[in-house]
């Protein structure tokens, strides 16, 4: 069994409150190309804000900025207004993140454009969604469990097994009695 490192949150939804305003941002209909993702994610997704389809976000994966396109019948000024709301809402949160290596603080975030802030938020959602897909796929092949003695997460695999069944989970817990199987709580990750 090997220890795993965990990062990211699931599902791919960002929620929060800023100056009395609550905002829920989701990405749906994510199309991602792993082989074309060179410097950035190569993707296309519909961005939903507060339960409404807002615009299409995409990137060609070659390191350039994200492109934002209005929905059919929409205008670029409507997209820009939503991007500004996203930036105004998330700039303070981004400023509170740990500083990037090589910088002393996050003052540079205050200088970022509206598009750049929105790109950080949307790319976090893309990354979370992809991690969720990978985790869901992994949980079909391995048992993830948390050892309550050391607090670490481990995985147990079974040779020749294509689909984890309850008997596999039971065996891992029997061998590691002070553990919790994570497959039980994570196997039902929803993907809109």
Rosetta blueprint (number, residue, H / E / L):
1 X L
2 X E
3 X E
4 X E
5 X L
6 X L
7 X L
8 X L
9 X L
10 X L
11 X L
12 X L
13 X E
14 X E
15 X E
16 X E
17 X E
18 X E
19 X L
20 X L
21 X E
22 X E
23 X E
24 X E
25 X E
26 X E
27 X E
28 X E
29 X E
30 X E
31 X E
32 X E
33 X E
34 X L
35 X L
36 X L
37 X L
38 X L
39 X L
40 X L
41 X L
42 X E
43 X E
44 X E
45 X E
46 X E
47 X E
48 X E
49 X E
50 X L
51 X L
52 X E
53 X E
54 X E
55 X E
56 X E
57 X E
58 X E
59 X E
60 X E
61 X L
62 X L
63 X L
64 X L
65 X L
66 X L
67 X E
68 X E
69 X E
70 X E
71 X L
72 X L
73 X L
74 X L
75 X L
76 X H
77 X H
78 X H
79 X H
80 X H
81 X H
82 X H
83 X H
84 X H
85 X H
86 X H
87 X H
88 X H
89 X H
90 X H
91 X H
92 X H
93 X H
94 X H
95 X H
96 X L
97 X L
98 X L
99 X L
100 X L
101 X L
102 X L
103 X L
104 X L
105 X L
106 X L
107 X H
108 X H
109 X H
110 X H
111 X H
112 X L
113 X L
114 X H
115 X H
116 X H
117 X H
118 X H
119 X H
120 X H
121 X H
122 X H
123 X H
124 X H
125 X H
126 X H
127 X H
128 X H
129 X H
130 X H
131 X H
132 X H
133 X H
134 X H
135 X H
136 X H
137 X H
138 X H
139 X H
140 X L
141 X L
142 X E
143 X E
144 X E
145 X E
146 X E
147 X E
148 X L
149 X L
150 X L
151 X L
152 X L
153 X E
154 X E
155 X E
156 X E
157 X E
158 X L
159 X L
160 X L
161 X L
162 X L
163 X L
164 X L
165 X L
166 X H
167 X H
168 X H
169 X H
170 X H
171 X H
172 X H
173 X H
174 X H
175 X H
176 X L
177 X L
178 X L
179 X E
180 X E
181 X E
182 X L
183 X H
184 X H
185 X H
186 X H
187 X L
188 X L
189 X L
190 X L
191 X L
192 X L
